[in-house]
Amino acid sequence: MVAIPQQPLKMTVQEYLTWEPQQDIRYEYVNGKIFAMTGGTIPHNDIALNLYTALRPHLHSKGCRVNVSDVKVQVTPNSPYYYPDLIVSCDPQDLKAHKFIQYPQIIVEVLSPGTSARDRGEKLSDYLKMPTLQEYLMIDSEKISVERYSRGEGRMWLYYPYIPGDIITLSSIDFECPIELLYENVVFATEE
């Protein structure tokens, strides 16, 4: 989904957390600025739902939650607040959450031409600073390609690219699936 800055609105975190639930659309918050979240494409939605569908039964028995699109994550108490395409949390505090997830274990962004630079830049940088995050997945919505960052020792992150025929591993939750599962019934723009 594309985030469009809404100017000149500038607000505090508390103002944002009070104002945003009353809006018709979702807004991300970064250092006082708000960004309207626009709708994504059908492939974007299908990819997120395919992963959600595979993860939900696997996580249920582990006492974890998985949410898609309409749930925001608090990167820090001050800023930013993002709406990833999918979030997994196994933290007991998040299992009772109503407004946002604070302790994610896995964050997934489905990339599109309008969001790719932000998901690979600003969001990647912010997400990898979160102490509870173990894995960050970026799934391309225009071709079969997935990138995974997995927490290593200390501040090190390991990078794993996946291509057709590969098995995607989410080691923090003992989950594996063929990359093609994420793209099941997805029609790319070149195929229309």
DRENDO-1510 file (C-alpha; in Angstrom, 1 decimal, always signed):
<recs>
REC; n; res; u; v; w
REC; 1; MET; +0.0; +0.0; +0.0 .
REC; 2; VAL; +1.2; +3.5; -0.7 .
REC; 3; ALA; +1.6; +6.0; +2.1 .
REC; 4; ILE; +0.9; +9.6; +1.0 .
REC; 5; PRO; +2.0; +12.4; +3.3 .
REC; 6; GLN; -0.9; +14.6; +4.5 .
REC; 7; GLN; +0.4; +18.1; +4.9 .
REC; 8; PRO; +0.5; +20.3; +6.9 .
REC; 9; LEU; -0.9; +18.2; +9.7 .
REC; 10; LYS; +1.7; +17.7; +12.4 .
REC; 11; MET; +0.8; +16.2; +15.7 .
REC; 12; THR; +2.1; +14.5; +18.8 .
REC; 13; VAL; +1.9; +10.7; +19.3 .
REC; 14; GLN; -1.0; +11.2; +21.7 .
REC; 15; GLU; -2.9; +13.4; +19.3 .
REC; 16; TYR; -2.3; +10.8; +16.5 .
REC; 17; LEU; -3.5; +7.9; +18.7 .
REC; 18; THR; -6.7; +9.7; +19.6 .
REC; 19; TRP; -7.4; +11.1; +16.1 .
REC; 20; GLU; -6.5; +8.2; +13.8 .
REC; 21; PRO; -9.2; +5.7; +15.0 .
REC; 22; GLN; -11.8; +8.2; +14.1 .
REC; 23; GLN; -10.7; +8.4; +10.5 .
REC; 24; ASP; -12.2; +6.6; +7.5 .
REC; 25; ILE; -8.8; +5.5; +6.3 .
REC; 26; ARG; -5.6; +4.4; +8.0 .
REC; 27; TYR; -2.7; +6.7; +8.7 .
REC; 28; GLU; +0.9; +5.9; +9.5 .
REC; 29; TYR; +2.8; +8.2; +11.9 .
REC; 30; VAL; +6.4; +9.2; +11.6 .
REC; 31; ASN; +8.0; +11.9; +13.7 .
REC; 32; GLY; +5.0; +14.1; +13.9 .
REC; 33; LYS; +3.8; +13.6; +10.3 .
REC; 34; ILE; +0.9; +11.5; +9.2 .
REC; 35; PHE; +0.7; +9.4; +6.0 .
REC; 36; ALA; -2.5; +8.3; +4.5 .
REC; 37; MET; -2.5; +4.6; +3.5 .
REC; 38; THR; -4.0; +4.0; +0.1 .
REC; 39; GLY; -5.4; +0.7; -1.2 .
REC; 40; GLY; -3.1; -2.0; -2.7 .
REC; 41; THR; -3.5; -4.2; -5.8 .
REC; 42; ILE; -5.3; -7.5; -5.9 .
REC; 43; PRO; -2.0; -9.4; -6.2 .
REC; 44; HIS; -0.7; -7.5; -3.1 .
REC; 45; ASN; -3.8; -8.5; -1.1 .
REC; 46; ASP; -3.7; -12.1; -2.4 .
REC; 47; ILE; -0.1; -12.6; -1.4 .
REC; 48; ALA; -0.7; -11.3; +2.1 .
REC; 49; LEU; -3.7; -13.5; +2.5 .
REC; 50; ASN; -1.9; -16.6; +1.2 .
REC; 51; LEU; +0.8; -16.1; +3.8 .
REC; 52; TYR; -1.8; -15.4; +6.6 .
REC; 53; THR; -3.7; -18.5; +5.6 .
REC; 54; ALA; -0.6; -20.7; +5.9 .
REC; 55; LEU; +0.6; -19.1; +9.1 .
REC; 56; ARG; -2.6; -19.0; +11.1 .
REC; 57; PRO; -3.1; -22.7; +11.9 .
REC; 58; HIS; +0.7; -23.1; +12.5 .
REC; 59; LEU; +0.7; -20.2; +15.0 .
REC; 60; HIS; -2.5; -21.1; +16.8 .
REC; 61; SER; -0.9; -24.0; +18.6 .
REC; 62; LYS; +2.1; -21.9; +19.6 .
REC; 63; GLY; +0.0; -19.3; +21.3 .
REC; 64; CYS; +0.9; -16.6; +18.8 .
REC; 65; ARG; -1.2; -14.1; +16.8 .
REC; 66; VAL; -1.0; -13.1; +13.2 .
REC; 67; ASN; -2.6; -10.0; +11.8 .
REC; 68; VAL; -2.9; -8.5; +8.4 .
REC; 69; SER; -3.0; -4.9; +7.0 .
REC; 70; ASP; -5.3; -3.2; +9.4 .
REC; 71; VAL; -3.2; -3.6; +12.6 .
REC; 72; LYS; -0.4; -1.1; +13.3 .
REC; 73; VAL; +2.9; -1.7; +15.0 .
REC; 74; GLN; +4.5; +0.7; +17.4 .
REC; 75; VAL; +8.2; +0.8; +16.5 .
REC; 76; THR; +8.9; +3.0; +19.6 .
REC; 77; PRO; +6.5; +4.8; +22.0 .
REC; 78; ASN; +7.4; +8.1; +20.3 .
REC; 79; SER; +7.5; +7.2; +16.6 .
REC; 80; PRO; +6.9; +5.6; +14.1 .
REC; 81; TYR; +3.7; +3.7; +13.9 .
REC; 82; TYR; +3.4; +1.6; +10.7 .
REC; 83; TYR; +0.8; -0.7; +9.2 .
REC; 84; PRO; +2.8; -3.7; +7.9 .
REC; 85; ASP; +1.0; -6.1; +5.6 .
REC; 86; LEU; +1.4; -8.9; +8.2 .
REC; 87; ILE; +2.6; -9.1; +11.8 .
REC; 88; VAL; +3.4; -12.1; +14.0 .
REC; 89; SER; +3.7; -11.7; +17.8 .
REC; 90; CYS; +4.0; -14.3; +20.4 .
REC; 91; ASP; +4.4; -11.8; +23.3 .
REC; 92; PRO; +1.7; -12.2; +26.0 .
REC; 93; GLN; +1.2; -8.4; +26.1 .
REC; 94; ASP; +0.4; -8.3; +22.4 .
REC; 95; LEU; -2.0; -11.2; +22.7 .
REC; 96; LYS; -4.3; -8.9; +24.6 .
REC; 97; ALA; -3.6; -5.8; +22.5 .
REC; 98; HIS; -6.5; -3.7; +21.1 .
REC; 99; LYS; -4.8; -0.7; +19.5 .
REC; 100; PHE; -1.4; -1.8; +18.2 .
REC; 101; ILE; +1.3; -4.4; +18.4 .
REC; 102; GLN; +4.4; -3.5; +20.4 .
REC; 103; TYR; +6.5; -6.7; +20.5 .
REC; 104; PRO; +6.4; -8.2; +17.0 .
REC; 105; GLN; +8.5; -11.3; +16.2 .
REC; 106; ILE; +8.0; -11.2; +12.4 .
REC; 107; ILE; +7.0; -8.3; +10.1 .
REC; 108; VAL; +6.1; -8.7; +6.5 .
REC; 109; GLU; +5.7; -6.1; +3.8 .
REC; 110; VAL; +4.4; -6.9; +0.3 .
REC; 111; LEU; +6.3; -4.7; -2.1 .
REC; 112; SER; +4.8; -2.7; -4.9 .
REC; 113; PRO; +6.3; +0.0; -7.1 .
REC; 114; GLY; +4.9; +2.7; -4.9 .
REC; 115; THR; +6.1; +1.2; -1.6 .
REC; 116; SER; +9.3; -0.7; -2.4 .
REC; 117; ALA; +11.7; +2.2; -1.7 .
REC; 118; ARG; +10.1; +3.0; +1.6 .
REC; 119; ASP; +9.8; -0.7; +2.6 .
REC; 120; ARG; +13.5; -1.3; +1.8 .
REC; 121; GLY; +14.7; +2.0; +3.2 .
REC; 122; GLU; +13.0; +3.8; +6.1 .
REC; 123; LYS; +10.9; +0.9; +7.3 .
REC; 124; LEU; +13.7; -1.6; +7.0 .
REC; 125; SER; +16.0; +0.6; +9.1 .
REC; 126; ASP; +13.3; +1.2; +11.7 .
REC; 127; TYR; +12.1; -2.4; +12.0 .
REC; 128; LEU; +15.6; -3.8; +12.4 .
REC; 129; LYS; +16.1; -1.6; +15.5 .
REC; 130; MET; +13.1; -3.3; +17.3 .
REC; 131; PRO; +14.5; -5.6; +20.0 .
REC; 132; THR; +11.8; -8.2; +19.7 .
REC; 133; LEU; +11.9; -8.5; +15.9 .
REC; 134; GLN; +13.4; -11.8; +14.7 .
REC; 135; GLU; +12.6; -11.7; +11.0 .
REC; 136; TYR; +11.6; -9.2; +8.3 .
REC; 137; LEU; +10.1; -10.4; +5.0 .
REC; 138; MET; +9.7; -8.4; +1.9 .
REC; 139; ILE; +7.6; -10.1; -0.7 .
REC; 140; ASP; +7.6; -8.8; -4.3 .
REC; 141; SER; +4.0; -8.4; -5.8 .
REC; 142; GLU; +5.2; -8.2; -9.4 .
REC; 143; LYS; +7.3; -11.4; -9.6 .
REC; 144; ILE; +8.1; -14.4; -7.6 .
REC; 145; SER; +10.8; -13.1; -5.2 .
REC; 146; VAL; +11.1; -12.9; -1.4 .
REC; 147; GLU; +13.8; -11.4; +0.8 .
REC; 148; ARG; +14.2; -12.3; +4.4 .
REC; 149; TYR; +16.3; -10.6; +7.1 .
REC; 150; SER; +16.9; -12.8; +10.1 .
REC; 151; ARG; +18.4; -11.6; +13.4 .
REC; 152; GLY; +21.9; -13.0; +13.9 .
REC; 153; GLU; +24.4; -12.4; +16.8 .
REC; 154; GLY; +24.4; -8.9; +18.4 .
REC; 155; ARG; +23.4; -6.3; +15.9 .
REC; 156; MET; +24.0; -8.6; +12.9 .
REC; 157; TRP; +21.2; -9.4; +10.5 .
REC; 158; LEU; +21.4; -12.2; +8.0 .
REC; 159; TYR; +20.0; -11.8; +4.5 .
REC; 160; TYR; +18.2; -14.6; +2.6 .
REC; 161; PRO; +16.9; -14.1; -1.0 .
REC; 162; TYR; +14.4; -16.6; -2.3 .
REC; 163; ILE; +13.5; -17.4; -5.9 .
REC; 164; PRO; +11.1; -19.8; -7.6 .
REC; 165; GLY; +11.6; -23.4; -6.4 .
REC; 166; ASP; +12.9; -22.3; -3.0 .
REC; 167; ILE; +11.5; -23.2; +0.4 .
REC; 168; ILE; +10.9; -20.1; +2.6 .
REC; 169; THR; +12.0; -20.6; +6.2 .
REC; 170; LEU; +10.8; -18.5; +9.2 .
REC; 171; SER; +13.1; -20.0; +11.8 .
REC; 172; SER; +11.8; -18.0; +14.7 .
REC; 173; ILE; +8.5; -19.9; +14.5 .
REC; 174; ASP; +9.7; -23.2; +13.0 .
REC; 175; PHE; +7.7; -22.6; +9.7 .
REC; 176; GLU; +8.6; -23.6; +6.2 .
REC; 177; CYS; +6.6; -23.3; +2.9 .
REC; 178; PRO; +7.4; -23.3; -0.8 .
REC; 179; ILE; +7.7; -19.8; -2.2 .
REC; 180; GLU; +5.0; -20.7; -4.8 .
REC; 181; LEU; +2.4; -21.0; -1.9 .
REC; 182; LEU; +2.6; -17.2; -1.4 .
REC; 183; TYR; +1.8; -16.7; -5.1 .
REC; 184; GLU; -1.0; -19.2; -5.4 .
REC; 185; ASN; -3.7; -17.8; -7.8 .
REC; 186; VAL; -1.9; -14.5; -8.1 .
REC; 187; VAL; -2.1; -13.0; -11.6 .
REC; 188; PHE; +0.8; -10.6; -12.4 .
REC; 189; ALA; +0.2; -7.5; -14.5 .
REC; 190; THR; +2.0; -9.0; -17.4 .
REC; 191; GLU; -0.4; -12.0; -17.4 .
REC; 192; GLU; -3.6; -10.0; -17.7 .
</recs>
